[in-house]
Amino acid sequence: MQTLKGDNYIVRYDEINCIFYGIYDAVVTTQSTAALYIAASQLLASIDINAIRGIVMDFRRVERFDKGNIVTVQRENHTINHKFDLSHIPVALVVDTPLQEQIVDYTSKVTPDHDRKQIVFSIAEAYIFFDEWHQEHCASA
């Protein structure tokens, strides 16, 4: 498993299950979001993007989202999607609390490709979402 750790985040790629993870710590700031996306971009550059089965963005540790983070998410999301074609990869947004759910839901709707993103409440639920998403999109291809 390839892993990059920062002060307030972890990004990793599980080669066995072909899942890419972005994990936030207790406080999500504009700086930690930018750093997570930069680390994700570095890790994505070192792996076969076509092999990725799903992306998990894990917010379960988050206790606070700083103001201004939505703008940072929009900017960094645009940058990473311009650099890499992630349009074929479903994204599970893992939350644990109603506050996390509300903020993550709003943020996901203001970024492109929100139709391939889904809020879930566990990693197991994320894997189910990935299976269903691929079945639906492979059947319609």
C-alpha positions as CSV (number, residue, x, y, z in Angstrom):
1,M,0.0,0.0,0.0
2,Q,1.5,3.3,-1.1
3,T,0.9,6.1,1.5
4,L,1.6,9.8,1.8
5,K,1.0,11.5,5.1
6,G,0.7,15.1,6.0
7,D,-0.1,17.0,9.2
8,N,-3.9,16.8,8.7
9,Y,-4.4,14.2,6.0
10,I,-3.4,10.8,4.6
11,V,-3.6,9.7,0.9
12,R,-3.0,6.1,0.0
13,Y,-3.5,3.6,-2.7
14,D,-4.5,0.0,-2.0
15,E,-3.1,-2.0,-4.9
16,I,-4.9,-5.2,-3.9
17,N,-8.4,-3.7,-3.9
18,C,-7.5,-0.9,-6.4
19,I,-9.0,1.8,-4.1
20,F,-7.6,5.3,-3.7
21,Y,-8.1,6.9,-0.3
22,G,-8.0,10.5,0.9
23,I,-8.4,10.7,4.7
24,Y,-8.9,14.0,6.5
25,D,-8.0,14.6,10.2
26,A,-10.0,16.6,12.8
27,V,-9.9,20.0,11.2
28,V,-10.3,20.6,7.5
29,T,-8.6,23.9,6.5
30,T,-7.9,25.4,3.1
31,Q,-4.3,24.5,3.7
32,S,-5.0,20.9,4.5
33,T,-7.4,20.5,1.6
34,A,-4.8,21.9,-0.8
35,A,-2.1,19.7,0.7
36,L,-4.3,16.6,0.4
37,Y,-5.0,17.3,-3.3
38,I,-1.3,18.0,-4.0
39,A,-0.4,14.7,-2.3
40,A,-3.2,12.9,-4.2
41,S,-1.9,14.3,-7.5
42,Q,1.6,13.0,-6.7
43,L,0.3,9.6,-5.8
44,L,-2.0,9.4,-8.9
45,A,1.0,10.2,-11.1
46,S,2.7,7.1,-9.9
47,I,-0.1,4.6,-10.4
48,D,-2.2,3.3,-13.3
49,I,-5.3,5.4,-13.1
50,N,-7.3,3.0,-15.2
51,A,-6.8,0.3,-12.5
52,I,-8.5,2.4,-9.8
53,R,-11.9,0.9,-8.9
54,G,-13.0,3.7,-6.6
55,I,-12.0,6.7,-4.6
56,V,-12.8,7.0,-0.9
57,M,-12.8,10.4,0.6
58,D,-13.0,9.8,4.4
59,F,-14.4,12.6,6.6
60,R,-15.2,10.6,9.6
61,R,-12.4,12.1,11.8
62,V,-13.4,15.7,10.9
63,E,-14.7,17.8,13.8
64,R,-14.6,21.2,12.1
65,F,-14.6,22.6,8.5
66,D,-12.9,26.0,8.3
67,K,-14.6,28.8,6.2
68,G,-13.3,29.1,2.7
69,N,-12.7,25.4,2.3
70,I,-15.4,25.1,-0.4
71,V,-13.6,27.5,-2.7
72,T,-10.4,25.5,-2.2
73,V,-12.1,22.2,-2.9
74,Q,-13.5,23.7,-6.2
75,R,-10.1,25.0,-7.3
76,E,-8.2,21.8,-6.4
77,N,-10.9,19.6,-7.8
78,H,-10.7,21.4,-11.1
79,T,-6.9,21.2,-11.1
80,I,-6.7,17.5,-10.4
81,N,-9.5,16.7,-12.9
82,H,-7.6,18.7,-15.5
83,K,-4.5,16.8,-14.9
84,F,-6.0,13.3,-14.6
85,D,-9.1,11.8,-16.2
86,L,-11.0,10.5,-13.2
87,S,-14.4,10.6,-14.9
88,H,-14.7,6.8,-14.9
89,I,-14.0,6.4,-11.2
90,P,-16.8,6.5,-8.6
91,V,-16.2,8.5,-5.4
92,A,-17.5,7.5,-2.0
93,L,-17.7,10.3,0.5
94,V,-17.6,8.6,3.9
95,V,-19.2,10.6,6.8
96,D,-20.2,9.8,10.3
97,T,-22.2,12.8,11.6
98,P,-25.0,14.9,10.3
99,L,-22.7,18.0,10.2
100,Q,-20.2,16.1,8.1
101,E,-23.0,14.8,5.8
102,Q,-24.4,18.3,5.3
103,I,-21.2,20.0,4.5
104,V,-19.8,17.2,2.3
105,D,-23.1,17.0,0.4
106,Y,-23.1,20.7,-0.3
107,T,-19.5,20.7,-1.3
108,S,-19.9,17.7,-3.6
109,K,-22.7,19.4,-5.5
110,V,-20.6,22.4,-6.3
111,T,-17.8,20.4,-7.9
112,P,-18.0,18.7,-11.4
113,D,-19.1,15.1,-11.9
114,H,-21.2,15.0,-8.7
115,D,-23.3,12.2,-10.4
116,R,-20.4,9.8,-9.7
117,K,-20.1,10.8,-6.1
118,Q,-22.2,9.3,-3.2
119,I,-22.2,9.9,0.5
120,V,-21.9,6.7,2.5
121,F,-21.5,5.9,6.2
122,S,-18.8,3.1,6.1
123,I,-16.0,1.7,4.0
124,A,-18.2,-1.4,3.4
125,E,-21.0,0.8,2.0
126,A,-18.4,2.5,-0.2
127,Y,-17.4,-0.9,-1.7
128,I,-21.0,-1.7,-2.4
129,F,-21.5,1.7,-4.1
130,F,-18.4,1.0,-6.3
131,D,-19.7,-2.4,-7.3
132,E,-23.2,-1.0,-8.1
133,W,-21.7,2.0,-10.0
134,H,-19.5,-0.2,-12.1
135,Q,-22.3,-2.7,-12.9
136,E,-24.6,0.2,-14.0
137,H,-21.9,1.9,-16.1
138,C,-20.5,-1.2,-17.7
139,A,-24.0,-2.4,-18.6
140,S,-24.8,0.9,-20.3
141,A,-21.4,1.1,-22.1
